[in-house]
Amino acid sequence: GVRVSAARPLAKTRPFSYRNFMVTGLQDIDKCRQQLHDISVPLEVFEYIDQGRNPQLYTKECLERALAKNEQVKGKIDTMKKFKSLLIQELTKVFPEDMAKYKAIRGEDPPP
């Protein structure tokens, strides 16, 4: 059978090899420090890592949120442009002289 003492040399070397691996990795990171000193990483990325999630998902989700917000803002801008056009049309019907002055000031051609 296998005796407990037979597993001891392996148990002793494994923590040291892991420690050496970690130390080497930290030394490599320290060597790159000068090249990366001005990079700022959002704290949310570290939260993703702590949760065991891929940090690239953070970037993907940020881009998706930005695109959704962009579409929302674009929709609002389009709506406001339509509103402005309709407002000018209606104001021109009710106040033609005033709107002609307004359009002259704005450098717009008055409608025929």
N, C-alpha and C positions, 0 to 999 in steps of 0.2 A: 503494500500500500504506500501511499504518499504520506510523508510525515510533514508536520507543520514547519519544522525547521528547514525543509527543502525550499519553501516558498520565501523565506526571509531574505536571501540575497536579491531576488527580483524586487521585493517590496522596498528594499533599501535603495536600489538604483533608480527606480521609477520616479520618486519625488525629486531626486537630483537632476535627472534628465529633463523633467518638466520645468524645474527651476532654471536650469541652464537655457532651455528654450525661451522662457519668458525674459530672462535677462538679456539674451541676444536680441530678442524682438524689441525690447525697450531701448537697447543701445542703437539699433537701426533707426528707430523713431527719433531718438535724440540727434543722430547724425543728420536727419532731414529737417530738423527744427529751423535752421537758418533759412532754408528755401521756403518754408511755410509759415513764417512768423506773422505775416499780415493777412492770413486767411481767417475769416470768422465763420464759425459753424453754428447754426441755430440750435438752441437747446433741445428743440423738438427732435432733432436727429438723434441725439443721445438717448432721448426717451424711447425712440423707435428701437435703437440698439438694445437698451435695457429690457424692452419687451420681447426681444428675440425676433424683431421684424427687420426686414431688409431696409437699410437707410435709403436706398434708391426709390423705395415706395414713397418716401417723404417728398422727394423731388417730383415724382409723377403726380402725387396728390396735390401738391402746390400748383403745378402747371394746370391740372384739371380745374382746380378752384379758380385760378386766374382766368382761364378760358371761359368758364361759366360766368364769372363776374364781368368779363369783357363783353360777352353777349348781352348780358342784362343791361349794362351801361349803354351799349350800342342801341338797344331797343328803346331806352329812355331818350337818347339823343334823337333818334328817328321820330319818335312820338312828339318831342318838343319842336322839331322842324316842321312837322305837319301842322301842329297847333299854331305855330307862328304864321305859317302860310295862310291857314284858314282865318286867323285873327286879322291879318292884314287885309284879306279879301273882304271880310265883313265890315271892318272899320272903314275901308275905302267906300263901301256902299253907303254908310251912314254919314261919314265925315270926309267927303271927297277933297275939299280944299286943304284941310289939315293933313290928310294923308299924302297929298301931292307935295306939300312942304316937307313932310317927314321923309318921303322918298328922295326929294331933292337934296336934303341935308345928308342922307345916307349914301347918296350917289347912285341910287337905283333909278331905273327908267320907270316913269309912271305908266300904268297900262293905258292902251289906246282908248 
